Amino acid sequence: MNHAVVIAGTGSVLPEEIIPNSAFLDREFMDENGQPFPYSNEVVIEKFQQITEIVERRYARADQNSSDLGTEAAQKALQQAGWNPEDLDLIIVGQNYGDIDLGTRRIDQLPSIASRIKHNLGVVNPSTVAFDVLAGCPGWIQGVLVANAYLQAGMAKKALVIGTETLSRIIDVHDRDSMIFADGAGATCLEVRENAQGAGILGFASVSHTKDEAYYLQSLPSVNPLGDRNERFLRMKGRKIYEFALRHVPDAMKAALDHAGVDLKDVKKIFMHQANAKLDHGVGERLYKLYGMVADLDQVMPMTIQHMGNSSVATVPTLLDLVLREKYQGHEVNPGDIVLFGSVGAGMNISAFVYRF
């Protein structure tokens, strides 16, 4: 009897407001010391685009919040799975900043985003347990691993795991890194299935590096020294994160493959967190190097970063949904294909899992 945790449905939301790089031409960018850069914004943006490959990103409408985006993605996943929301045992939401009303930068996480989404879905069943996972950008993957533990232990039969974020509400307009971040949501239905014919979660790995790395991403005042020092914005040490990811993410992804008993040569696709293109390509190249291989990453690793930006916990489930629903950029997954999921983010946390469709 093949007892496995399988994906029963997916859904995602791409916010309607498209923000091109040209929208940042009038920004007053400053370095970490609060000094203006000695070159024009055209140069700042050109260098940014060369490194990240981002040409545009998506922002939520003024009347949308993280819980709204997450609810819509959840509804799509439930519809595809053909599930009644009342039958859910778990609603797990990966997120980091809660709901933030446009223009306020006030973080609202009480009640949890999962509880808000359960409310929005109209679920009455008190046995549908709803809670959030705060694990940085790997939050959706970590949520999948938590759901997997519940499902494998017999504590649940049906789980809904969502990643949702509105990072555009918490960025410092004077920080050039603010151009990376975006909004979005993705959701996945997971269930225990007998006789899954080899499909399901095969293995996983998670690590947290906190000795020196805990504050590579954190909430800090604006880089503008004239700004309110009591306000907090999403700030990151980009170079430190880049070096950290290249050093540690390939090993964590290999650990997930080892746990699954899968060789990288048998992996059809890699769904990686869309941090920035240079980082993602670097991680992919180093992962293949661990196996003495060279890969055509364009064929293996679908990318959304160029047109959707970095929406944190939403990037991986959104990418999954786009590939499954519409063969995004020509990528497709067929029954029997093995896919490797991986993400790195604030904490510093790295999570990965291996799945056979």
Secondary structure, 3 states (H helix, E strand, C coil): CCEEEEEEEEEEECCCEEEEHHHHCCCCCECCCCCECCCCHHHHHHHHHHHHCCCEEEECCCCCCHHHHHHHHHHHHHHHHCCCHHHCCEEEEECCCCECCCCCCCCECCCCHHHHHHHHHCCCCCCCEEEEECCCCCHHHHHHHHHHHHHHCCCCCEEEEEEEEEHHHCECCCCHHHHCECEEEEEEEEEEEECCCCCEEEEEEEEECCCCCCCCEEEECCCCCCCCCCCCEEEECHHHHHHHHHHHHHHHHHHHHHHHCCCHHHEEEEEECCCCHHHHHHHHHHHHHHCCCCCCHHHHCCCCHHHHCECHHHHHHHHHHHHHHHCHHHCCCCCCCEEEEEEEECCCEEEEEEEEC
